[in-house]
Amino acid sequence: MSEPLLTVRGVETWYGNIVALKGVDLDVREGEIVTLIGANGAGKSTMMMTICGAPRARSGSIRFAGLEISQMPTHEIARLRIAQSPEGRRIFPRMTVYENLQMGAAIDKFAHFDDDLERMFTLFPRLKDRARQRGGTLSGGEQQMLAIARALMSRPRLLLLDEPSLGLAPIIVRQIFQIIRELNHREGLTVFLVEQNAFHALRLAHRGYVMVNGLITMSGSGEDLLARPEVRAAYLEGGH
C-alpha cells in the first residue's frame, strides 16, 4: 500500500508548560475522509493547528506527500495545497462573500478563479445570492459555508475541517456534511475532520480516531467506532 498522504508520528505539542498532544500517531490516505472525535478540550483543534504549523510540534514528525512539514512556516504549508476551515469559522467579516472567496484563491494566484467561483456558487447557492454582502452579516450556517468554500478555492489536496457543525441547526449540519460527502465521492477530495458531533462525523468518515486528553485511545472504521459501546456511552448517548 502507498504511503499515506498525511502521516503524524509521535507528535507532542505544548502550550507553555502544558502538554496538549502527548505523542499522537495518525494517518490520512489520499481520497479518505478521516475524523478525529473527542470531548471538548481533548486536543482535537490543537492537532489540526499543529498540522498547519501554529503551534509548532515540540517533537515528532508530520509528513505530507512524503515531505516533512513539522518545522515549516504556515504559509509554506498552505502552498502545498493544505487548506483549513478553522473552528469558529473566522471569515473576514468586513469583506464581502466575493472578497472572502478571492482570499481563498490567492494561494493559487487566481489560476482558476472564475471556474472555482462558479463551482462554489453551485455547491453553496446561498453564497451566490449573497455575493456582495459582508461576511459578518451572514447567518452562522452561511458563514460556515463561506469558510469551507474559501478553503476549497485553493483547490486543496487535503482539506482540514475544524468543528464545522459547531453552533449550527441540525438541518444546516446535514447539508454541510452532505456537501463534504459529495466532494469526496465525486472529486476524491481528501478530508481530515475534527468534530464534536461524533454521530455525524463517524457516519461520514471512512475511518476515525478517538482522542482523550491529548492521546489517541481508539481507532477504526467509522462504522466500527459507531458500534463500540465505549464510544456510544461517551459520545453518542444523552444527546452528544
C-alpha angles and dihedrals in degrees: 000000000000122000113275117259089236122029122181117187129180094336118179121184124186134196102202104301095346120097107218098174117034107196104316122196122188141141135209117194125206111276095017132121106217122181133200113205132182144124123296109285095021092123099260097129090042088057090051093048092045090058086057092049101250106124097021121226110259090208141353133054135286114188126185119189088343094308122117106235103165093104099035122113115257095247091055091050089052090053089060085068098259107141127187131205097197131216112272091027095255097202119164099268097195093049123082122249088256092052092048089054090049088056089055092051094049092082088063091044089245090287095151100016101137094044093046093046090054090047092052091048089052092049094043108028091177090065091056090054090051100038094127095040121103114256092233092062094057124102118257092259092049091049090053090050089050092050091052093043091049090053091047092052088076091060092237124207087205124028116202111202116190116196097325093174096052112133095350131129114257093247091056091046090055091049093051094047090048090054091050090050091050093049091051094045098042103034103021091241111180112225133189107193127193109195142163091199094083095178095057093038096051092045089054099041130084089209137007143197127206118217124199120178095339095314131103104236101172141013137179143114116321089248094050093049092048089055097048112107094218091054091046092049095047103038113011109042125077093031099300 
